[in-house]
Amino acid sequence: MHSERIARVSWMRVVFIGAVVALTIFAVPRLVSQHAWIALGVAVAVTATLIYVYLSPKRIAARYLIPGTLLLLAFQVYPVAYTIGTAFTNYGDGHRMSQTQAVSELEADSVVERPGAPRYELSVATKDSVSTGPIVFFLTDPQGRVERGDSHGLTAVPDAQVTKDPDTGKVVRAPGWTILNGIQVNARAAQLSTFAVPVEGGFIKSVGLSEAFIGERTLRYDVATQIMTDTRTGVAYRPKAGTFVAADGSGRVLPIGWKTDVGLRNFAAVVTDPSIRGPFLRVLAWTVAFASLSVLTTFALGLGLALALDHPRLRGQRIYRSLLLLPYALPAFISLLVWQSMYNKDFGLLNRLLQTDIDWLGGIWTARGSILLTNLWLGFPYMFLVCTGLLQSVPSELKEAARVDGASSLRVFRSVTMPLLLVGIAPLLIASFAYNFNSYNTIKLLTDGGPFPPGNSTAGNTDILISYTFRLAFGGQGAQYGLAAAISLFIFMLVGLISFAGFRRTRALEEVYAA
Amino acid sequence: MRVRSSLIFATTAVVTAALALSGCSSNSATRAAPSSSSASGTPAPAASASGVPTRDPHTDLVIWTDAQRAPVLQRFARSFAAANGISVSVQAVSTDLQSAYVTATNAGKGPDIVVGATDWIGNLVQNGTIAPLPLTQAQKLAFEPTALKAVTYNGQTYGVPYATENLALFTNTAEATAAPSTFEAMVQNGQAAVKAKKASDPLALQVGQQGDPYTIQPLVGSAGGYIFGTKADGTYDPAKLGVDGPGFVAFAKLLSRYGEKSENVFKRSIDANNAVSLFASGKVPYLVSGPWALPQIKQAGIKYAVSPVPGFAGMGPAEPFLGVQAFYVSSKAKNAPIAQEFTLNYLTRKDVEEALYKAEPRPPALTSAYDDVAKTDPDIAAFHTAGEHGVVLPQIPAMSAVWGPLGIAEAAIVGGADPASAMAGAAAQIKKAVG
């Protein structure tokens, strides 16, 4: 019996380890071909650890710890580390690639067709092998003259040596060469992108499948000095913080930049920039008020309804409960859009029903109130659901005992039901607080942060930290992931501190009631 | 019998699998000869519209477009594929195509061609994701000059334009006179219709709580305002911000006069969600919108006319933004020769641009195609006329720093804020973001 059990377990383990090893073997060639050495190292290390832990008879505790630890590393620690790393760079729109890539993109983008130069009818040809043989161009100019071009230059080809298409003049046969068809040309795309026939002051490049033009590069990079020169104006561009800046003091920059380390610049921007620092405290205050009021109102309404429906002799309890859960069942973003249109001053439902003329989302306090009202509607069913469950878990003997001792219903609720309820619900209230703290959709879809104070579009009066951050990072000149990472690290620390304090309080609560 | 049928099934399965595998391997980078599957000329079906987009690896040409345009392009891609013996796949990216394209292209998983508006060009270029397309001089001259200008950036043409779009004025001809000569006349007509209980508001021009600089632009231009000044070569200069310039401030004062605190023609309660439906349901006699509103208005069955947005009395004509839809070839295209062939020599054909118009009614960017279309479709001709004084929607990346602050200033002025200081505030913020 005993040996059989071990054998069974080992068999499952073998399958598991086998799967892991198979996955690694599958991944290794791909990672090698992509030169992803770090990923390769991680894959090998993880596989080795798993093999050791699950095949060694001694590491029993580790077998239970390792899955959770690996997942924690992959889904919590790695993103945080990556965010921290990004916060020290200028990564974002215009700074997405390496300097080498940026240089080659800039040079490629700078190729212009020589003004007034003719277009050639092109036949791409090769020798020996269609897929690997050397590439040559057979070029027919508008006068019908044929030349053969390779990486050394042009050679005239007498008409007698080739057969031309009578309409276009394109070379269709050249003895000793294989003329590639469209699909074969396309298959050589990688070589064609670097292939050019040098001519006086420029080069001939292919465009499409059967055309070529004389191009000139207007930007030239010097690797030694790292200077990019505009060949038409002679202006030199020097690298500075991930961008080529004109050395003539005009402040002009080249369009493509690269990703580079900028040290503490992003953090400094958060701390010193008045448009970020100024409204930060106001936004933080509203965020805290929004999150805590949302929790309080939803909890109060949810608990109140739960208590009201908790009466054992109430008829139709289930129907009421199901109806109350409806807002929870609708997709939140649809509800938010419907509420947004209900708040419309001239065409909205609310003003028509109430016969009022209130600019709900246009005034500071009405907008804040509207958000809280909508959030209450969205959030109370959850609290109602939780409270209903918890109320049923409060032992009825305790309540009866209190009543026998002469306590009023209010007193029973305050001294027996509520404390027992709080033990269960306190962690959920904290979770709900953290959720609302980052409730981007609610703000984005209802007010988008508005109304904004005059002359300031970075921080609206209903912006919470997350919507404010989003606007700072993505509302300027494209996406600025570096700055976004720095701001989110600040928020991460802030939310972390609040949660830490909150959980300490709950533990204190639990100890009090457990005693 | 049973054994035999299962044997046949197993054999078929193995053969199919082997074929499928060989089909896959024939798509690797070192493919020598055209494989039978790629020569079939039938495009692969479009990818599902949801989820993270990844490039379809099994075809010779991959095109990414938004979800509305995908079925249309699918047909053209198919005929191009059949003519050239290749396979094409058109993939619909339903959410935020531009940033999905930039991210995928930088990761080496992007398409060969992407379709989008020309105000993307600045961002696509600064991220090194699109390559210049050397149109011949003759091809360039065949396009509407503004369409060509819209795809030109830093002196290079980056796209092949196929349709133009701009704002115009829709009139419900049962409620008010069409084609009013000035903005003031239009407001008078509209207010008369409101007085006569034919309508509830004189004009639907979307503002919303956050403002809408695109929709208000025709009137900005009429008052002499501009967002970015131009360099000597006619391209936009991010250093010349005109948002707090005299023309823009003059416009802002008019915006305030027709705002909620006085004439109440511009309202924040009219936004992108309700503007067209207010007009289509007959509640307003005038609407400022683009060709995308046509289907809804036609469906509503009201009598309408399209005319240029009127300028202010004694000022210049309205200057709507001219947007152009264009095809771009990726700088990381795996099939660059075919992609260039498709954009430069197929999409620039008159019959193709006309067919694209039939699938989606916008003025074609190719002059000869437009001339043909305008003869039969008065709406398209009217939109084209409405765009005659238009200005090219800026392609420079700095434009993305403009929309937010400018819109908020616009909404604030409509709501009663001081025009000059609101514009100064917006200008200060844009200048800081542009750097």
Interface residues (C-beta under 8 A of the other chain):
Chain A: D93 G94 R96 M97 Q101 A102 E105 A108 D109 V111 V112 E113 R119 S129 V130 S131 T132 N181 G182 I183 Q184 V185 N186 A187 A189 A190 L192 S193 S206 V207 G208 L209 S210 E211 F213 G215 G251 P255 I256 G257 S275 S341 N344 K345 D346 F347 G348 D359 L361 G362 T447 D448 G450 P451 F452 P454 G455 N456 S457 T458 R471 G475 G476 Q477 G478 A479
Chain B: A29 T30 R31 A32 A33 P34 S38 A39 D60 N84 G85 I86 S99 V102 N106 G122 N123 V125 Q126 N127 G128 A131 P132 P134 T136 N154 G155 Q156 D201 Q209 Q210 A239 K267 R268 S269 I270 D271 N273 N274 L278 S331 A333 K334 N335 A336 P337 I338 Q340 E341 L344 N345 P397 A398 S400 A401 G404 P405 G407 I408 A409 A411 A412 G415 A417 D418 S421 A422 A424 G425 A426 A428 Q429 K432 A433 V434 G435
